[in-house]
C-alpha cells in the first residue's frame, strides 16, 4: 500500500509518498484554503502513485475531521471533503500528532513542536493523544504566545530560550513523560536542549503519516490476538522515511 503523507504547515506544505526519497513542497500562508492545498498537492504529486492519504493538519482534529479552522491559514478546512477531493481514502490527524507518531520510541512521550505556534501531542504505550497545550495560560498570556514564533520575534532569542525551558519544566511536572521530543523548525535556535529532551525532525511527520495506516492493520491483528501494537511502523516505509531524514541532516551538516 502506497501512502501519500502531507504535512500542512504555516509556511509550507510538504509531501512524500511511499517509494520516494525526496520530498516536494510549496508555500502555504494565510491565503491557503483546503481546496488550494489539494490543488497544490495534486500538481506536485504527478508521477507518483499512491493508494491512501495521510494529512497532518495544523489544528484540532476529532474522529478524523478538523473541528476548528487553522490560526495561520485561510478558512474553509472544517467542512471540506478530503476523500472526494483526493479520490482516495484519507486520514486527517493533528500535525503535531503525526510528527509525534513518527518520533515515537515507546513509553510515555510528550511531543512539542516549536514552530509558528506550539504543536503538542502525548503518546502513551502507542496510543496517540493530540493536545492543544499552546492555548493554555502561561505567564501573562499563553504557551504559544511565549514559545511560538510570536514570542521569538517579540522578545528575542535569549528570552525565548528561557521561556521554552520554563514551559518544558512546567509541562514535565504536570504530565510526567518518560521521553520528550522537541520538533518544529525553531528547535535549531536552541543553543542547548533542555534536560530530558531530544531533538525530533520535521521529516518524522512523513514516517508518522506512513505509520497511521500501519497502526490500523496492527490494531486489527492485536484484536485477533496475533500481535500487539508497538512503535514500529511498516519496515519498507520506515526505512524510506529514515533515508529522507538522514539525507536532510546530511545536507544541513548535522
Number of C-alpha atoms within 10 A of each C-alpha: 12 16 23 23 29 28 25 23 21 18 16 14 20 23 23 26 28 22 16 13 16 15 16 14 17 14 14 21 14 13 10 21 19 20 15 14 18 15 13 17 20 13 10 15 16 8 7 14 14 16 14 20 24 26 24 26 23 26 21 19 20 12 9 13 19 20 14 16 18 20 13 18 20 16 16 15 22 14 13 14 14 20 13 10 14 15 12 13 12 22 19 21 25 28 28 32 29 30 32 35 30 27 25 27 16 15 15 19 25 26 29 27 28 23 20 22 23 23 29 25 24 25 23 15 15 20 15 17 14 23 20 15 17 20 15 11 12 18 11 8 11 15 23 24 21 27 29 23 19 16 21 21 11 12 15 11 15 12 15 22 23 14 20 20 16 17 17 20 14 12 13 16 9 9 12 13 18 14 19 25 21 26 28 23 15 16 19 13 14 15 10 10 16 17 10 13 16 14 16 23 22 22 26 23 31 35 29 29 33 31 26 24 20 18 20 12 12 20 16 14 14 13 11 10 9 10 12 13 19 15 17 17 22 16 11 12 24 20 15 20 29 17 16 21 19 15 14 17 13 10 8 8 7 7
